[in-house]
Amino acid sequence: MRHRFFLPLLFALLLPLQAMAIAFDVEQLPDPTQEARARTLMRELRCLVCQNQSIEDSNATLAKDLRKIVRQRIEAGDSDAEVRQFLVDRYGEWVLMRPPFKLTTLLLWLGPVLLLAVGGIALLIGIRRGKQVQQAQALSPEEEARIEALTRDP
C-alpha cells in the first residue's frame, strides 16, 4: 500500500527540479558585469523554436546555442548593438523581441492602435444606431393591423 503512494510522491518532489534546470544556466561568464549584460541581451532575443519566449527563458537546444553565441560575442568585446546586429544578420529581425520601428514593421507597431480605433468607431456607431432604434416612432394602427394579418396563422 505504501509503495503505491511512494512513486507519485517522488515524481511530485522532483518536478520543481526540472523547472529550476532552465533557470540555472551551466555556462556563465566569469565577469559578473558581462554576465549581467548577456542576461539583459538574452531577454531581448527571441527563441526561434519557441517563438514566444526569450532565449533566456527557453530550454530549446537552439536557445542554448544562441546564449552561447551571446556570451562569446560579449567576451570578445562586442557592444550590445553589435551582438544584436550579428544575430539579426544571421537569423533576421524575427530574432528580436522588439523589432525596430520602420516601414516593414509599421503594421506590427501600429496594428494594435488601429484595431483599437476601429473598435471604438464601431462601438460609437453601434451606440448611435441603438439610440435611433429607441427613438423610432410607434406604429400606426394600419401598420399594426397589417402585421397582425401577416403573422396570423392561416
C-alpha positions as CSV (number, residue, x, y, z in Angstrom):
1,M,0.0,0.0,0.0
2,R,2.8,2.4,0.9
3,H,4.6,1.7,-2.4
4,R,1.6,2.9,-4.4
5,F,2.0,6.4,-3.0
6,F,5.8,6.5,-2.9
7,L,6.4,6.7,-6.7
8,P,3.9,9.6,-7.4
9,L,5.2,11.4,-4.4
10,L,8.8,11.1,-5.7
11,F,7.8,12.4,-9.1
12,A,5.9,15.3,-7.4
13,L,9.0,16.2,-5.4
14,L,11.3,16.0,-8.5
15,L,9.1,18.1,-10.7
16,P,10.3,21.5,-9.5
17,L,13.9,20.5,-10.2
18,Q,13.0,20.3,-13.9
19,A,11.7,23.9,-13.8
20,M,14.9,25.0,-12.0
21,A,17.1,23.4,-14.6
22,I,16.0,26.2,-17.1
23,A,16.8,28.9,-14.6
24,F,20.3,27.7,-13.8
25,D,22.4,28.1,-16.9
26,V,25.5,26.0,-16.5
27,E,27.7,28.3,-18.6
28,Q,28.3,31.8,-17.2
29,L,30.8,34.5,-18.0
30,P,33.5,34.9,-15.3
31,D,32.9,38.7,-15.1
32,P,29.6,39.4,-13.3
33,T,29.1,42.7,-15.3
34,Q,29.5,40.9,-18.6
35,E,27.1,38.1,-17.4
36,A,24.5,40.8,-16.5
37,R,24.9,42.4,-19.9
38,A,24.5,38.9,-21.5
39,R,21.3,38.2,-19.5
40,T,19.8,41.5,-20.4
41,L,20.5,40.8,-24.1
42,M,19.1,37.3,-23.8
43,R,15.8,38.7,-22.6
44,E,15.6,40.9,-25.8
45,L,16.2,38.0,-28.2
46,R,13.5,35.6,-29.2
47,C,13.9,31.8,-29.2
48,L,13.4,30.8,-32.9
49,V,12.0,27.4,-31.8
50,C,9.6,28.5,-29.1
51,Q,8.8,31.9,-30.8
52,N,7.1,33.3,-27.7
53,Q,10.0,33.1,-25.3
54,S,13.2,34.8,-24.9
55,I,16.4,32.8,-25.3
56,E,17.0,33.3,-21.6
57,D,13.7,31.6,-20.7
58,S,13.8,28.8,-23.3
59,N,15.3,25.4,-22.8
60,A,15.4,24.6,-26.5
61,T,18.7,23.5,-28.0
62,L,18.8,26.5,-30.4
63,A,18.3,28.8,-27.4
64,K,21.2,27.3,-25.6
65,D,23.3,27.8,-28.8
66,L,22.2,31.4,-29.0
67,R,23.0,32.0,-25.3
68,K,26.5,30.6,-26.0
69,I,26.9,33.0,-29.0
70,V,25.8,36.0,-27.0
71,R,28.3,35.2,-24.3
72,Q,31.1,34.6,-26.8
73,R,30.4,37.9,-28.6
74,I,30.4,39.8,-25.3
75,E,33.5,38.1,-24.1
76,A,35.1,39.1,-27.4
77,G,34.4,42.7,-26.7
78,D,31.3,43.4,-28.9
79,S,28.9,46.0,-27.8
80,D,25.2,45.2,-27.2
81,A,24.3,46.7,-30.5
82,E,27.0,44.7,-32.3
83,V,25.7,41.4,-30.7
84,R,22.2,42.2,-31.7
85,Q,23.2,43.1,-35.3
86,F,25.3,39.9,-35.5
87,L,22.2,37.8,-34.7
88,V,19.9,39.9,-36.9
89,D,22.3,39.4,-39.8
90,R,22.3,35.6,-39.2
91,Y,18.7,35.0,-38.3
92,G,16.7,38.1,-39.4
93,E,14.8,40.6,-37.4
94,W,12.5,37.9,-36.1
95,V,15.1,37.1,-33.5
96,L,14.4,40.5,-31.8
97,M,11.6,40.5,-29.2
98,R,11.1,44.2,-30.1
99,P,11.7,44.8,-33.8
100,P,12.8,48.3,-34.9
101,F,10.1,50.8,-36.0
102,K,10.5,51.1,-39.8
103,L,8.4,50.7,-42.9
104,T,8.4,46.9,-43.0
105,T,7.3,46.7,-39.3
106,L,4.8,49.6,-39.4
107,L,1.7,47.4,-39.3
108,L,3.2,45.4,-36.4
109,W,3.7,48.6,-34.3
110,L,0.5,50.4,-35.4
111,G,-1.8,47.4,-35.8
112,P,-3.0,47.4,-32.1
113,V,-3.7,51.1,-32.2
114,L,-5.6,50.8,-35.5
115,L,-7.6,47.9,-34.1
116,L,-8.5,49.8,-31.0
117,A,-9.5,52.8,-33.1
118,V,-11.7,50.7,-35.4
119,G,-13.2,49.0,-32.4
120,G,-14.0,52.4,-30.8
121,I,-15.6,53.7,-34.0
122,A,-17.7,50.5,-34.3
123,L,-18.8,50.9,-30.7
124,L,-19.8,54.5,-31.3
125,I,-21.8,53.6,-34.4
126,G,-23.5,50.8,-32.6
127,I,-24.5,53.1,-29.7
128,R,-25.8,55.7,-32.2
129,R,-27.9,53.1,-34.1
130,G,-29.2,51.8,-30.8
131,K,-30.4,55.3,-29.9
132,Q,-32.0,55.7,-33.3
133,V,-33.9,52.4,-32.9
134,Q,-35.2,53.6,-29.5
135,Q,-36.3,56.9,-30.9
136,A,-38.3,55.2,-33.7
137,Q,-42.0,56.2,-33.9
138,A,-44.7,53.9,-32.8
139,L,-46.6,52.0,-35.5
140,S,-49.7,53.4,-36.9
141,P,-53.0,51.5,-36.4
142,E,-52.9,50.5,-40.1
143,E,-49.3,49.1,-39.8
144,E,-50.2,47.2,-36.6
145,A,-53.3,45.7,-38.5
146,R,-51.1,44.7,-41.4
147,I,-48.5,43.0,-39.1
148,E,-51.3,41.2,-37.3
149,A,-52.7,40.0,-40.6
150,L,-49.3,38.7,-41.8
151,T,-48.4,36.9,-38.6
152,R,-51.8,35.3,-38.0
153,D,-51.9,31.5,-38.5
154,P,-53.6,30.5,-41.8
